[in-house]
Amino acid sequence: MSDKTRQWVVLAIGCTSIFLVGLDTTVVNVALPSIGRELGLGIRQLEWTVDAYTLVLAGLLITSGALADRVGRRRIFRLGLVLFAVGSAGCALAPGLETLVAARVVQGIGGSMLSPVALAIVVSMITDPRERAQAIGIWAAVFGLSMAAGPVLGGALITGLGWRTVFWANLPIVAVVLALTTAFVPESRSPRPRRLDPAGQALLIALMTTVVAVLIEGPRAGWWSGPIICAYVVIVVILLVFPRVEARRAEPLMDLRLFRRLPFAAAVSGAVVIFVALNLTLLLGTLYLQRVRGLSALGAGAVTLPMALAATVCAPLSGHLVGRVGPRLPLRLAGVSTAIGGVLLIGLGDHSGLPLLLTAYLFIGAGVGFANAPITNTAVSGLPPERSGVAGGIASTARQLGAAIGVALAGGLVADNEPARLAAATHPGWVVVTVAGAALLLVAQLSPTRPGSGARPGRPDASSSPRPSAAARPV
């Protein structure tokens, strides 16, 4: 096999792994009603089956990349595949909530070892700048497709063979990827691996988990109940301690100085809000279509098809626009599209026409497709190479945190409502989607005006911190 062919085989391996990671972020949404019926679980309990995976994935992305650079990328990638398969089998066999959530945690640990590490492997093998740009473009399109296509594929599997098939289907794919990795992927390490930051890692996961727990449990326990007040205190303490811990480290998990750049802070916020909008839409839409309109999992998944198609078409177009005119125009298109989709659904009722839903999903999918490339560009724009990897890793973490928050918000809105009241209960959620679109317009205003522009030379952003791994770059 020629070197060129081997490079594209490795890209196919990486894209398959990232497709699995993205798919399992959203595919479970359409399965939640089926899981709830079989295991006797309510909406609040079911939210943890989604967020257990997303929170662990978000929290470990940067650390998994740094660990791979230190001990070997292929080794960590293969371990991630094994853990992802073990977690998938555990989900498929789960007799109850505790086992299902624990298995989703294992899946999340494995997923954190796949998405950044596979990209690092691809980048290390494809050295030609033009081919590398093409490879990263394909990578981004596959990830966006996987997130949007999850409900469609999940609905097809659930309708035919039940919700456990969603997890069993991962196993043969993982087996093939594992075999191909052993045959074609060479071992590689970073010449200057970043140090691990266990204290920062623990604080980050604790912060994200506590925030999501408040959003899930707050409506049930009461926003000023004892446990929720304790959670508020934990959040405040971590927010005070985390910057101090990170400031004392030469190579922190998160370089918080990056947030001094207004475009970077805006881009990270944009990553959170667009994934809040996406995952809130997917979960509210799934529950509405199945519990109110009586659609099957396949029918509910099929309604999201315009979202998947729009995201797939708009993602490469967005990348092209970023390269030609900079990030502002695609971010404005993302904001307007997302806001239109939210506005269309604010008055959703029990008998609203499906064309309304299809149109709204089309606009929201376009918003997701247009948003990803300019957000990543804005996050890393103007930074020297030794800091762009960390910036991209923070943006990727922000996306997954947004996904977890979106699921938590959606569940909080509809958890205690009967089908007769569920449509009205979703209305605040569509307001949130609309506000997310408006927030993207603000992010656009704070973004660089030209391709590749950013921080002025000589600013503190160009400090000589050690070069991070390619594994920390965005998925």
KESEVO-423718 format. One record per residue: x, y, z of N, C-alpha, C in turn. Coordinates in steps of 0.05 Angstrom, whole numbers, plus 32768, in hexadecimal, padded with zeros to 4 digits. Example, Ala and Ser with C-alpha at 12.3 -4.5 7.8 and 13.67 -1.06 7.14 Angstrom:
2
81087F8E809C80F67FA6809C81087FBE809C;81017FD3808E81117FEB808F81028001809D;
END
This chain:
475
80117FE88000800080008000801280198000;800C802C7FEE801C80447FED801780568005;802A8068800A8026807A8021800D808B801F;8007809480067FF080A580027FD680958008;7FD5807C80007FBD806C80057FBA80678023;7FD1806280307FD1805D804D7FC68076805C;7FCE808D80537FC580A680607FA680A8805F;7F9B80A280487F7E80A580467F6F808E8054;7F7C807780567F70806180677F6F806A8084;7F858076808D7F86808080A97F71809680AD;7F6C80A780997F5780BB809B7F3C80AE809E;7F378099808E7F1E808A808F7F1A807E80AB;7F30807380B77F2E806880D27F27807D80E6;7F34809580E47F2F80AB80F67F1280B580F3;7F0980B880DA7EEE80C280D57ED980AF80E0;7EDE809580DD7ECB808180E87EC980838106;7EE0808781137EE0808981317ED180A28139;7ED680B9812C7EC980D281337EAB80D0812D;7EA380C181197E8780BE81137E7980AF812A;7E86809B81357E7B808C814C7E78809F8164;7E8D80AF81697E8C80C081817E7680D5817E;7E7380E281677E5E80F581637E4280E88163;7E4080D181567E2780C381557E1C80BD8170;7E2D80B381827E2480AB819D7E1E80C381AF;7E2580DB81A57E1D80F381B47DFF80F981B0;7DF580F381987DD980FA81927DC680E3818D;7DD280CB81867DC180B5817E7DAE80AC8195;7DB780AF81AE7DA880A681C47D8F80B781C9;7D8F80D081BF7D7880E181C37D5E80D481B9;7D5F80C981A17D4780BD81957D4080A381A3;7D53809781B17D4D807E81BF7D42808281DB;7D43809A81E67D3B809E82027D1F80958208;7D0A809B81F87CF0809081FF7CEF80728201;7CFD806481EE7CFD804681EF7D0C803C8208;7D238049820E7D32804182267D218045823F;7D13805C82407D03806282577CEC804E825B;7CDF804682467CC9803382487CD480188252;7CEA800E82477CF47FF4824E7CFF7FF3826A;7D0E800782727D1B8007828C7D0C801682A2;7CF58021829B7CE5802F82AE7CF2804982B9;7CFD805982A77D0C807182AF7CFD808A82A6;7CFF809F82B67CF480B982AF7D0880CA829F;7CFE80E182967D0F80F282867D2980FB8294;7D26810282AD7D3E810C82BC7D5380F682BD;7D4B80DD82C27D5E80C782C37D6A80C282A8;7D5980C482937D6380BF82787D7780D4826F;7D7580ED827A7D88810282727DA580F98279;7DA880EB828F7DC380E382977DCF80CE8284;7DBE80BF82767DC980AC82637DD580BA824B;7DCD80D382457DD980E382307DF180F2823B;7DED810082527E018112825C7E1881048269;7E1580EC82737E2B80DD827E7E4180D98269;7E3980D482517E4C80D0823B7E5880EB8233;7E4780FF822F7E50811982257E6381278238;7E5D812682527E6D813482667E8981278268;7E8A810D82687EA480FF826A7EB481058251;7EA78103823A7EB4810982207EC081268220;7EB0813982297EB98155822A7ED08159823D;7ECD814D82557EE1815182697EFC81458264;7EFD813082547F17812182507F2481268235;7F18813682247F22813A82097F4081438209;7F45815882187F60816382177F7481508225;7F6D8145823B7F7F8132824A7F85811A8239;7F71810F822C7F7580F7821B7F8980FD8205;7F87811581F97F9A811C81E47FB6811E81EF;7FB9812B82077FD4812E82137FDF8112821A;7FCE810182257FD780E6822C7FE080D68214;7FD280D981FE7FDA80CB81E57FF580D581DB;7FFA80EE81DD801480F981D5802B80EE81E6;802580E881FE803980DF8211803F80C1820E;802A80B0820C802E8093820C802A808681F1;8021809581DD801D808A81C38000808D81B9;7FFD809981A27FE2809F81987FD38086818F;7FE1807481817FD3805C81797FCB804C8191;7FDC804B81A57FD5803B81BE7FBC804681CB;7FBB806181CE7FA3806C81DB7F8B806A81C9;7F8E806D81AF7F78806A819D7F6C804E819E;7F7D803A819F7F73801F81A17F65801A81BC;7F71802581D17F64802281EB7F48803081EB;7F47804781DE7F2D805581DB7F18804481CD;7F21803781B77F0E802581A97F04800F81BA;7F16800281CA7F0E7FED81DB7EFA7FF681F0;7F01800D81FD7EEF801882127ED4801F8206;7ED4802B81EE7EBB803381E17EAA801A81DC;7EB7800481D37EA87FEB81CE7E9D7FDF81E8;7EAE7FDF81FD7EA57FD482177E8D7FE58221;7E8F7FFF821F7E79801082287E60800B8217;7E63800881FD7E4C800281EC7E3E7FE881F3;7E4E7FD381F87E437FB982017E357FBC821C;7E417FCB822E7E347FD082487E197FDE8245;7E187FF182347DFE7FFF822F7DE97FEB8224;7DF27FDB82117DDF7FC882047DD47FB38217;7DE47FAD822C7DDD7F98823F7DD17FA48258;7DD07FBE825B7DC97FCB82757DAD7FC3827E;7DAB7FB982977D907FB282A17D827FCA82AF;7D917FE082B47D857FF682C27D95800F82BF;7D8D802582CC7D99803F82C87DB6804082D0;7DBD803582E87DD8803782F27DEC802A82DE;7DE6801382D57DF8800582C27DFA801482A8;7DE3801F829E7DE3802D82857DF480478287;7DF18056829D7E01806E82A07E1F806782A3;7E25805382B37E41804B82B67E4D8043829B;7E3E8034828B7E48802C82707E4C8044825E;7E3A805882607E3D807082507E5680808259;7E5D807F82727E76808C827C7E8E807E826E;7E8D8063826D7EA3805582617EA5805C8243;7E8E805E82367E8D8067821A7E9A80838217;7E93809582297E9E80B082287EBC80B0822B;7EC780A0823D7EE4809E82417EF180948227;7EE58080821B7EF0807682017EED808A81EB;7ED7809881EA7ED380AD81D67EE780C381D8;7EEE80CB81F17F0280E081F47F1D80D881EA;7F2380BE81E77F3C80B581DD7F3B80B181BF;7F2480B481B27F2180B081967F2380CA8186;7F1280DD818D7F0F80F5817B7F298106817A;7F35810E81907F4D811E818C7F66810E8184;7F6780F5818D7F7F80E581877F7F80DC816A;7F6880D5815F7F6680CE81437F6E80E58131;7F6580FD81387F6D811481287F8B81198129;7F97811581417FB4811881437FC381048131;7FB880EC81307FC480D7811F7FC380DF8102;7FAB80E980FA7FA780F180DE7FBA810880D7;7FBB811C80E87FCC813480E37FE9812C80E1;7FF1811980F2800E811180F28015810280D9;800280F580CC800780E580B4800580F5809A;7FF1810780997FED811780817FFB81318084;8013813380788024814B807C802181608067;8017815A80508013816E803B7FFE81828044;8003819C80447FF081AF804F7FD581AF8041;7FD581AC80267FBB81AB80187FAB8192801F;7FB9817B801F7FAB816280257FA281628042;7FB2816E80547FAA816F80707F91817F8073;7F90819680657F7881A780677F5F8198805D;7F63818980477F4C8178803D7F4481648051;7F588157805E7F52814280717F42814E8089;7F4B816580937F3D817180AA7F21817A80A2;7F1E818380897F03818A80807EF08172807F;7EFB815B80757EEB814380757EE4813B8092;7EF8813D80A37EF4813680C07EDD814680CC;7EDE816180C87EC9817280D37EAE816B80C8;7EAC816580AE7E93815F80A27E87814580AD;7E99813180B27E90811780BD7E86811B80D9;7E94812B80E97E8B812F81057E70813D8105;7E6C815280F57E53816080F47E3C814D80EB;7E42813D80D67E2E812A80CD7E26811680E2;7E3A810C80F27E3480F881067E218103811B;7E26811C81247E14812881387DF8812C812E;7DF5813581157DDA813A810A7DCC81208102;7DDB810C80F97DCF80F480EF7DC880E08105;7DD180E5811D7DCC80D281337DAF80CA8136;7D9C80DE81387D8080D7813B7D7580C78124;7D7E80CC810B7D7380BE80F47D7C80A080F5;7D96809C80F97DA0808080FA7D9580728113;7D948080812A7D8A807481427D6C806C813F;7D5C807D81327D408077812E7D3D805E811E;7D4D805A81097D4B804380F87D5280298107;7D67802B81177D6F801381277D5B800C813C;7D518020814A7D3E801B81617D2480108156;7D1A801A81407D00801181367D027FF4812D;7D197FEC81227D1B7FD181197D217FBD812E;7D357FC381407D3F7FAE81527D407FB78170;7D377FCF81767D377FD881927D4F7FE98199;7D4D7FF881AF7D61800C81B67D7C800081BC;7D7E7FE781C57D987FDC81CB7DA97FD981B2;7D9C7FD7819B7DAA7FD481817DBC7FED817C;7DB4800481867DC3801C81827DE08018818C;7DE2800A81A27DFD800581AE7E0A7FED81A3;7DFB7FD7819D7E077FC081917E147FC78176;7E087FD981677E117FE0814C7E2E7FEB814D;7E367FF681647E51800181667E677FEC8164;7E617FD4816E7E757FBF81727E837FB68158;7E747FAE81437E827FA6812B7E927FBC811E;7E887FD581207E977FEC81157EB17FEF8124;7EB07FEE813F7EC87FF1814F7EDC7FDA8148;7ED27FC281457EE37FAB813F7EF37FB08125;7EE57FBA81107EF27FBF80F67F067FD580F9;7EFF7FEB81077F128001810B7F2A7FF8811B;7F267FE8812F7F3C7FDE813F7F507FCD812E;7F457FBC811D7F567FAB810C7F657FBC80F8;7F577FD080EC7F657FE280D87F7A7FF380E6;7F757FFB80FF7F88800B810D7FA27FFB8112;7F9E7FE2811A7FB57FD0811F7FC67FCC8105;7FB87FCB80EF7FC67FC580D57FD27FDE80C8;7FC67FF580CB7FCE800C80BB7FD8802580CA;7FD2802780E47FD9804080F27FF3803C8101;8007804C80FB8021804B8109801F80588124;8031805081368032805D8150803F8078814D;8036808C815C804380A7815C803F80B48177;805180C6817D805180D58196805880F2818F;8051810481A1805A8120819D8077812381A7;80888131819980A3813681A380A4814681BC;808E815681C1808D816681D98071816381E6;806B814C81F28051814781FD804B815A8214;80328162821680298173822C802781638246;802C8170825C802981638276800B8160827C;8005814B828B7FEA814782947FE4815A82AB;7FCA816082AF7FC1817382C47FAA816682D3;7FB0815282E47F9A814382F27F8881558303;7F94816983107F84817B83217F70818B8310;7F7A819782FB7F6981A682E97F54819482DC;7F5B817B82D57F48816982C97F31816282DC;7F38815C82F57F24815583097F11816D830E;7F1C8185830F7F0B819D83147EF981A282FC;7F03819F82E47EF281A482CC7EDB819082CB;7EDF817782CF7ECA816382CF7EB6816982E5;7EC0816F82FD7EAE817583137E9C818E830D;7EA881A283017E9981BA82FA7E8381B482E6;7E8A81A782D07E7681A182BC7E60818F82C6;7E67817A82D57E53816882E07E40817582F3;7E4B818783047E3A819583177E2781A88309;7E3081B682F57E1F81C882E67E0881B982D9;7E0E81A382CB7DFA819382BE7DE7818682D2;7DF2817D82E97DE0817282FE7DCC81868308;7DD5819F830B7DC281B483147DAC81B782FF;7DB381B882E67D9F81BB82D17D8B81A482CF;7D95818C82D47D84817482D37D72817282EC;7D7F817483037D71816F831C7D6381878328;7D6B81A083207D6081B8832C7D4281BA832A;7D3681B583127D1881B783107D0A81A38322;7D15818C83277D08817883397D0D817F8356;7D268184835E7D2C8189837A7D2581A48384;7D2381B883717D1E81D383797D3881E38377;7D3781FA836A7D4F820983657D5C8213837E;7D4E821583957D59821E83AE7D58820983C3;7D5781F083BB7D5881DA83CE7D7481D683D8;7D7781C883EE7D9181C483FA7DA681B883E7;7DA081A283DA7DB4819683C87DBD81A983B1;7DA981B883A67DB081C983907DC081E1839A;7DBA81EB83B17DCB820183BC7DE781F783C1;7DEB81DF83CB7E0581D383CE7E1481D283B3;7E0581CB839E7E1181C983847E1A81E5837A;7E0A81FA83807E128215837A7E2C821C8387;7E2F821483A07E48821A83AF7E5F820C83A2;7E5B81F3839A7E7181E3838D7E7981F18373;7E6681FA83647E6C8208834B7E7D82218350;7E75823183637E83824A83697E9F82448373;7EA2823083847EBD8229838E7ECF82208378;7EC5820F83667ED6820583507EDD821C833D;7ECB822F83387ED1824583277EE682578333;7EE88258834E7EFD8268835B7F188259835C;7F16823E835F7F2F822E83637F3C82288348;7F2B822283347F368218831A7F4A822B830E;7F448246830B7F58825883007F728259830F;7F708257832A7F898257833A7F9A823F8335;7F8D822883337F9B820F832E7FA982108313;7F9A821982FF7FA4821982E37FBB822E82E0;7FB9824482EF7FCD825A82EC7FE8825182F7;7FE8823D8309800182348315800F821F8305;8002821582F0800E820082E0801B820B82C6;8033820082BF8040820982A780308201828E;802481E98290801481DF82797FF881D78284;7FE781EA82887FCC81E482947FBA81D58280;7FA781C8828B7F9381BB827A7F8681CF8268;7F7E81E682737F7381FB82637F8382158268;7F8D822182547F9C823A82567F8782508257;7F808259826F7F6B826C82737F7282888269;7F8C828D82637F9382A782587F8682AA823C;7F808294822F7F73829682157F5982A58216;7F4B82A4822D7F3182B182307F3482CF8231;7F4C82D982347F5082F682337F4B83018217;7F4D82F082037F4782F881E77F2982F681E3;7F1C830D81DF7EFF830D81DC7EF582FB81C5;7F0282FA81AE7EF982E881997EF982CA81A2;7F0E82C381B17F1082A781BB7EF982A181CE;7EF582B381E27EE082AF81F57EC582AD81E7;7EC182BE81D37EA782BE81C47EA482A481B5;7EBA829A81A97EB98281819A7EB2826981AB;7EBE826881C37EB8825281D67E9B825481DE;7E91826C81E47E75826F81EB7E63826781D3;7E6B826E81BB7E5C826581A37E5B824781A0;7E71823981A67E71821C81A57E5E821081B9;7E5C821C81D17E49821281E47E2C821781DB;7E26822F81D17E0A823581CC7DFF822681B3;7E108222819F7E05821481877E0081F6818E;7E1081EB81A07E0B81CF81A77DF581CD81BC;7DF181E181CC7DD981E281DC7DC081E281CA;7DC081F381B57DA981F481A37DA581DA8195;7DBA81CD818B7DB781B4817D7DAC819E818E;7DB7819A81A67DAF818481B77D94818981C5;7D8E81A281CB7D7481A981D57D5E81A381C0;7D6481AA81A77D5281A581917D4D8187818D;7D638178818E7D60815B81897D50814D819E;7D55815481B87D46814681CD7D2A815081CF;7D25816A81CE7D09817481CF7CF9816981B8;7D06816981A07CF8816081887CF18142818A;7D04813281947D00811681967CE9811081A9;7CE9811D81C17CD3811881D47CB8812181CA;7CB8813881BC7C9F814381B17C948130819C;7CA58127818A7C9C811781737C9280FB817D;7CA080F081907C9880D581997C8280D581AE;7C8380E881C17C6F80E881D67C5680F781D0;7C58810C81C07C40811C81B97C348114819E;7C458111818A7C3B810A816F7C3980EC816A;7C4480DC817C7C4280BF81797C5380B38164;7C6880C0815B7C7980B581467C8B809F8152;7C93808D81417CA6807981497CC28086814B;7CD6807781557CF1808181567CFB8087813A;7CF4807581277CFC807A810B7CEF80938100;7CD6809781057CC880AF80FC7CD480C88108;7CD980C881227CE580DF812F7D0180E58124;7D1080CF811F7D2B80D381147D2A80DE80F8;7D1680D580E87D1380DE80CC7D0D80FC80CB;7CFE810780DF7CF7812380DF7D11813480E2;7D25812980EE7D3E813880F27D50813780D9;7D48812980C47D58812680AC7D60814180A0;7D4D8154809E7D55816E80937D6C817B80A3;7D6C817780BD7D82818280CD7D9C817580C5;7D9D815B80C27DB5814D80BB7DBF8156809F;7DAC8158808C7DB4816080717DBF817D8071;7DB1818F807F7DBA81AB807F7DD681AD808C;7DDA819F80A27DF481A080AF7E0A8196809D;7E048180808F7E188174807D7E1F81868066;7E0B8193805A7E1081A580437E1D81BF804C;7E1581CA80627E1F81E5806A7E3A81E48077;7E4381CD80827E5D81CC808F7E7481D1807C;7E7681C380657E8C81CA80537E8981E68047;7E7081EF80427E6C820A80377E76821E804B;7E71821980657E7B822B807A7E9A822C807A;7EA7821580787EC4821580777ECF82258060;7EC1822280497EC9823280317EC782508036;7EB0825880427EAC827480487EC0827F805C;7EC7826F80707EDB827880837EF6827D8076;7EFD826B80637F16826F80557F1682878042;7EFF828D80377EFD82A380247EF882BE8031;7EE682C080437EDE82DA804E7EE082DD806C;7EE982C780797EEB82C880967ED382BD80A4;7ED382BC80BF7EBE82AE80CE7EA482BD80D2;7EA482D780CD7E8C82E780D47E7382DF80C4;7E7682DC80A97E5E82D680997E5282BB80A0;7E6282A580A17E55828B80A97E4A828B80C5;7E56829A80D87E4B829C80F27E3082AB80F2;7E2E82C080E17E1582CE80DF7DFF82BC80D3;7E0782AD80BE7DF4829A80B27DEB828580C7;7DFF827C80D87DF8826880ED7DE482748101;7DEA828D81097DD8829A811C7DBC829F8112;7DBA82A980FA7DA082AE80EE7D90829480EA;7D9E828080DF7D90826680DA7D86825A80F4;7D97825A81097D8F824E81227D78825D812F;7D798278812E7D64828881397D498284812A;7D4B828181107D32827C81017D2682628109;7D37824D810B7D2D823381147D1F8234812F;7D2B824281427D1F8245815C7D058254815C;7D04826A814D7CEB827A814B7CD58269813F;7CDA8259812B7CC58249811F7CB882368132;7CC7822D81477CBD821981597CB282248173;7CB4823E81787CAC824A81917C8E82458196;7C7E824481827C61823F81857C5982228180;7C6C820F81837C6681F3817D7C4E81E9818D;7C3C81DC817F7C2481D1818D7C2181B38187;7C0C81A881937C08818B81907C0381828173;7BF8819581637BF1818D81487BFF819E8133;7C1681AA813A7C2581B981277C2D81A8810F;7C2D81B380F77C3381A380DF7C50819B80DE;7C55818380D47C70817980D17C81818B80BF;7C75819880AA7C8681AB809A7C9381C080AB;7C8581C980C07C9181DE80D27CAA81D280E0;7CA781BA80EA7CBE81AD80F87CD581A880E4;7CCF819F80CD7CE3819980B97CF281B280B1;7CE381C880AE7CF081E280A67D0281EC80BD;7CF881EA80D67D0781F480EC7D2181E380EF;7D1F81C980EC7D3681B880EE7D4A81BE80D8;7D4081C580C17D5281CC80AB7D6381E580B2;7D5581F980BD7D64821180C57D78820C80DB;7D7081FD80EF7D8281F781067D9A81E680FD;7D9581D380EB7DAB81C480DF7DBE81D580D0;7DB381E880C17DC581FB80B37DD5820C80C6;7DC9821480DC7DD7822380F17DEE821380FC;7DEA81F981027DFF81E8810C7E1581E580F7;7E0D81E180DE7E2181DD80C97E3281F680C5;7E26820D80C67E35822680C17E47822E80D9;7E40822480F17E4D822E81097E688222810F;7E6C8208810A7E8481FB81147E9E82068109;7EA1820980EF7EBA821280E47EC2822E80ED;7EB0824280ED7EB8825C80F67EBE825D8114;7EB0824D81247EB6824C81417ED282438146;7EDA822D81387EF58223813B7F0982378131;7F048243811A7F168257810F7F19826F8122;7F038278812D7F05828F81407F1482888159;7F11826F81627F1E8267817B7F3D82678178;7F47825E81607F64825B815D7F708272814D;7F5F828481427F6A829981317F7C82AC8140;7F9382B281337FA682C4813E7FB982B88153;7FB6829E81597FC78292816D7FDF8284815F;7FF68283816C800C82748161800582568163;801382458153800D82288152800E821B816E;80208225817F802482178199800C821C81AB;7FF9822D81A47FE2823281B57FC8822C81A7;7FC88228818D7FAF8223817E7FA382088185;7FB481F4818B7FAA81DA81927F9A81DA81AC;7FA481E881C17F9681EA81DA7F7B81F981D6;7F7C820F81C67F64821E81C07F4F820D81B3;7F5881FD819F7F4581EB81917F3981D681A4;7F4A81CC81B67F4181B881C97F2C81C481DC;7F2F81DD81E57F1B81EA81F57F0181ED81E6;7F0381F481CC7EEB81F781BC7EDC81DD81BA;7EEB81C781B67EDE81AD81B47ED081A581CE;7EDE81AB81E57ED281A681FF7EB881B68202;7EB981CF81F97EA181E081FB7E8981D581EB;7E8F81C981D47E7981BD81C47E6B81A781D4;7E7B819581E07E6F817F81EF7E6181888208;7E6C819D82157E5E81A9822C7E4381B48224;7E4381C2820C7E2981CC82027E1581B681FD;7E1F819F81F37E0D818881EE7E01817F8208;7E11817D821E7E07817382387DF381878243;7DF981A182417DE781B5824B7DCC81B5823C;7DCE81B282217DB581B182117DA3819A821A;7DAE8182821F7D9E816B82277D9281718243;7DA3817C82557D99818282707D828196826F;7D8581AB825F7D6F81C0825D7D5681B38252;7D5981A3823D7D41819782307D3281868244;7D41817582527D34816382667D268173827C;7D34818882857D288199829A7D0D81A58292;7D0A81AB82797CF281B8826F7CDA81A5826E;7CDF818C82667CC9817A82607CC681628273;7CD9815F82867CDA814782967CC0814182A4;7CB3815582B07C9B815082C07C81815582B2;7C82815682987C6A815D82897C5E8144827B;7C448142827C7C36812D826D7C3581348250;7C318120823E7C30812682217C1E813D8219;7C07814182287BF4815682217C0081728225;7C14817482367C20818E823D7C3C81918232;7C46817C82257C62817C821E7C6981918208;7C58819481F57C5D81A781DF7C6181C381EA;7C4F81CB81FC7C5181E682087C6B81E88219;7C7281D282267C8A81D282377CA481D68227;7CA381D0820E7CBB81D481FD7CC081F181F5;7CAC820281F87CAE821D81ED7CC6822D81F8;7CCD822B82137CE58239821C7CFE822F820F;7CFE821582087D15820A81FA7D1A821681DF;7D04821B81D17D08822881B67D10824581B9;7D08825181CF7D13826C81D47D31826B81D8;7D3A825781E77D57825381EB7D66825081D0;7D5A824081BE7D66823C81A47D6882568195;7D52826681967D52828081897D6882938195;7D6A829381AF7D7F82A381BD7D9B829981B5;7D9E827F81B27DB8827481A97DBF827F818D;7DAC8282817C7DB1828D81627DBA82AA8164;7DAC82B981767DB482D5817A7DD082D78186;7DD782C481977DF282C481A37E0882BF818E;7E0182AF817A7E1582AA81647E1982C38154;7E0582D481517E0882ED81447E1B82FF8153;7E1A82FE816E7E2D830E817E7E498302817B;7E4C82E8817B7E6682DB81767E7182E4815B;7E6082E581477E6982EE812D7E75830A812E;7E67831C813D7E718337813F7E8C8339814C;7E928326815E7EAB8326816C7EC18316815F;7EBB830A81487ECE82F9813A7EE0830A8127;7EF782FE811F7F08830C810D7EFA831380F3;7F03832980E67EF5833380CE7F00832680B5;7F18831A80B67F24830F809E7F2E82F380A4;7F3282E2808F7F3C82C780937F5882C880A0;7F5B82B980B77F7582B780C37F7D82CF80D5;7F6B82E380D77F7282FA80E87F6B82F38105;7F77830281177F7182FC81337F80830F8145;7F8D830481597F9B8314816D7FB283238160;7FB7833B816A7FCD834A81607FE8833E8168;7FFC8340815780168336815F802083438178;802E83338188803B833F819F8029833E81B8;8010833481B57FFF833281CC8008831A81DD;7FFE831781F68006830182077FFF82E681FB;7FEC82E581E87FE382CC81DC7FFA82BD81CE;800E82CB81C7802482BF81B8803A82B681CA;803482B181E3804882A881F68053828D81EE;806A828781F88078826F81EF807382588201;805A82508204805382388212805982208200;805E8208820C806681F181FB805081EB81E7;805881E181D1804681DB81BB803481C381C3;801981C781C2800881B181C98006819D81B2;7FFA818781B97FF8817281A57FE381778191;7FE6816A817A7FD0816C81667FB7815F8171;7FBA814E81857FA3814081917F918154819F;7F9B816B81A57F8A817F81B37F7A818F819F;7F7F818C81867F70819C81727F5381948170;7F4281A581657F2681A081677F1D81888156;7F08817A81607EFE816481517EEA816E813C;
END
